[in-house]
Amino acid sequence: MSIRAVVWDVDDTIFDYTTADRVGMRAHLLAEGLLDGYDSVEQAIVRWRAVTDAQWARFSAGEATFQGQRRDRVRVFLGEELTDAEADAWFERYIGHYETAWALFPDVLPVLDALAASHRHAVLSNSSIHVQDRKLRVLGVYDRFEAVLCAAELGVSKPEAGAFHAACAALELAPHQVAYVGDHPEIDGRGAADAGLLSVWIDRDGAYTSVDAPGGPHRIATLAELPAILGSDTRFGAPSTFG
């Protein structure tokens, strides 16, 4: 049976999170006067990303709430015992800088336009609806998706099959009728494949060049490659022009 819908990851798949985070944190650290303890801005940013990854892993494992992992990112990074209000305020100041750098990858709108008539679209993210709903609206693509599902509200995170199956259920389609596009080889690539979806792993900058495509995902370097992978059949029964 042909693929009838595409479910998308957001951060570092359609939204350039890494660039926005780096630019935003650089501006935030300078504004906060926090660079004295580091040899360079880059060193501080590397530490922030390491702390972020560690706390996000706790959230994904159900060991922390979404807001809790944000607060702990601030406390660990600063090495201070902040109150919740103090941690929230620091993070909100960072968000102000981070949001000024929000942008879609340049290949996103062309592929959404190319697939608009042939496939349905939804979002599955390991973030929260509060964050991703606003992000998609600011980026101007919210109306491109029939459903936006996030781990914080679902109670299950990728790579668990339940997260992917929830997205399929929202579309009222079976997993084998749905493609999933994401940037992480394990969380997205292997997770989607193990859940029975057509898995498409986008490795934009070759960051995982030593990693074999896990569990059968199609590995691409740009979203321009996606229409050909999805095949020529459309949900309307007409041949696609994108093969």
C-alpha positions in Angstrom: 0.0 0.0 0.0 1.3 3.5 -0.9 2.5 6.1 1.6 -0.4 8.4 2.3 1.0 10.8 4.9 4.3 12.2 6.2 4.9 12.8 9.9 7.6 15.2 10.7 10.1 15.8 13.5 10.6 19.6 14.1 13.9 20.5 15.6 16.9 20.1 13.3 14.5 18.5 10.7 12.4 21.4 9.5 13.5 24.0 12.0 17.2 24.9 12.3 17.3 24.4 16.0 21.1 24.0 16.3 21.9 27.4 14.7 19.1 29.2 16.6 20.3 27.7 19.9 24.0 28.7 19.3 23.2 32.2 18.1 20.7 32.8 20.9 22.9 31.4 23.6 25.9 33.4 22.4 23.8 36.6 22.6 22.4 35.6 26.0 25.8 34.8 27.5 27.2 38.1 26.4 24.1 40.0 27.8 24.4 38.1 31.1 28.1 38.7 31.5 28.8 34.9 31.9 31.8 34.5 29.8 34.5 35.1 32.4 34.6 31.5 33.4 35.2 30.3 29.8 38.1 30.5 27.4 35.7 31.4 24.6 32.1 31.8 23.7 32.3 28.5 21.8 33.4 26.6 24.9 30.5 28.0 26.9 28.1 27.0 24.1 29.5 23.5 24.0 28.9 23.2 27.7 25.3 24.5 27.3 24.6 21.9 24.7 26.0 19.1 26.8 23.9 20.1 29.8 20.8 20.4 27.5 21.4 16.9 26.0 21.7 15.4 29.5 18.6 17.1 30.9 16.6 16.4 27.8 17.5 12.7 28.2 16.0 12.8 31.7 12.8 14.3 30.3 12.6 11.7 27.5 13.0 9.0 30.1 10.2 10.3 32.2 12.5 11.4 35.0 11.7 15.1 34.8 8.8 17.3 33.6 9.3 19.5 30.6 9.5 22.7 32.8 11.6 20.8 35.3 14.3 19.9 32.7 14.4 23.6 31.7 15.0 24.7 35.2 17.6 22.0 35.8 19.5 23.0 32.6 19.9 26.5 34.1 20.9 25.3 37.5 23.5 22.8 36.2 24.9 25.2 33.7 25.3 28.0 36.2 26.2 25.7 39.1 23.7 27.6 41.3 20.8 26.6 43.6 18.2 28.8 42.0 14.5 29.0 42.9 12.1 27.9 40.3 11.2 31.5 39.6 14.9 32.5 39.2 15.6 29.6 36.8 12.4 30.4 34.8 13.4 34.0 34.5 16.9 33.2 33.3 15.6 30.7 30.7 13.0 33.2 29.5 15.8 35.8 28.9 17.6 33.2 26.9 14.4 32.4 24.9 14.2 36.0 23.9 17.6 35.8 22.2 17.0 32.3 20.8 13.7 33.3 19.1 15.3 36.1 17.1 17.3 33.4 15.3 14.4 31.1 14.4 14.3 29.9 10.8 13.2 27.0 8.6 15.8 25.1 6.6 15.7 26.4 3.0 14.6 23.0 1.6 11.4 22.8 3.8 8.9 25.0 2.0 9.8 23.6 -1.5 9.2 20.0 -0.3 6.0 20.9 1.6 4.7 22.6 -1.6 5.8 19.6 -3.7 3.9 17.2 -1.5 0.9 19.3 -0.6 -1.5 17.7 -3.0 -0.2 14.1 -2.8 0.3 13.5 1.0 -1.2 14.5 4.3 1.2 15.9 6.9 1.5 15.9 10.7 4.1 16.6 13.4 5.5 14.3 16.1 8.0 15.9 18.4 9.7 15.0 21.7 9.0 18.5 23.0 5.7 20.1 24.2 2.7 21.5 22.4 3.2 24.8 24.1 6.6 25.2 22.5 6.1 23.6 19.1 2.6 25.0 18.4 4.0 28.6 18.8 7.2 27.7 16.9 5.3 26.4 13.9 3.0 29.4 13.9 5.9 31.9 14.0 7.6 30.0 11.2 4.5 30.2 9.1 3.9 26.5 8.6 1.4 25.6 11.3 -1.5 25.3 8.8 0.5 22.8 6.8 -0.1 20.1 9.4 -3.3 18.2 10.3 -2.1 17.3 13.7 0.8 18.3 16.1 1.6 15.7 18.7 4.3 16.1 21.4 5.8 13.8 24.0 5.0 16.1 27.0 1.3 15.7 26.3 1.3 12.2 24.9 3.1 10.7 27.9 5.4 8.7 25.6 8.5 9.8 23.7 10.3 8.7 20.6 11.9 6.2 20.0 9.0 4.3 21.8 6.7 2.8 19.2 3.7 4.2 21.1 4.7 7.7 20.1 4.8 6.9 16.4 1.6 4.9 16.6 -0.2 7.8 18.3 0.7 10.0 15.3 -0.6 7.3 12.9 -3.8 7.1 15.0 -4.3 10.8 14.8 -4.3 10.5 11.0 -6.4 7.3 11.1 -3.8 5.5 9.1 -1.8 2.3 9.6 1.9 2.6 10.3 2.8 1.1 6.9 0.9 4.0 5.2 2.9 6.7 7.0 6.4 8.0 6.5 8.4 9.6 9.3 11.1 12.2 8.7 13.6 13.0 11.5 17.2 13.9 12.0 18.4 11.5 14.8 19.5 8.1 13.6 18.3 6.2 16.7 15.4 8.3 18.1 13.9 9.0 14.7 15.5 6.6 12.2 15.5 3.4 14.1 12.4 4.3 16.2 10.2 4.9 13.2 11.4 1.8 11.4 10.9 -0.4 14.4 7.4 1.0 14.8 6.5 -0.1 11.2 6.6 3.3 9.5 8.6 4.2 6.3 11.6 5.8 8.1 13.5 8.6 6.4 16.5 9.9 8.3 17.9 13.3 7.2 21.6 13.7 7.9 22.1 17.2 6.7 25.7 17.9 7.6 27.0 14.3 7.7 27.3 14.5 11.4 26.7 10.7 11.6 28.9 9.7 8.6 30.3 6.7 10.6 26.8 5.5 11.5 25.1 2.9 9.4 21.5 3.7 8.5 19.7 2.0 11.4 16.9 -0.6 10.9 16.3 0.2 7.3 15.7 4.0 7.2 16.3 5.8 4.0 19.2 8.1 4.6 19.0 11.5 2.8 21.1 14.7 2.9 18.4 17.1 1.8 14.6 17.1 1.8 14.7 17.5 -2.0 15.3 13.7 -2.0 12.1 12.9 -0.1 9.4 12.9 -2.9 11.3 10.2 -4.8 11.4 8.0 -1.8 7.7 8.4 -1.1 6.9 6.9 -4.6 4.6 7.8 -7.4 1.2 6.9 -5.9 -0.8 9.6 -4.2 -3.8 9.5 -1.8 -6.0 10.7 -4.7 -5.0 7.8 -6.9 -3.2 10.0 -9.4 0.4 9.6 -10.4 2.7 12.0 -8.7 4.8 14.4 -10.8 7.7 14.2 -8.3 9.1 10.8 -8.9 
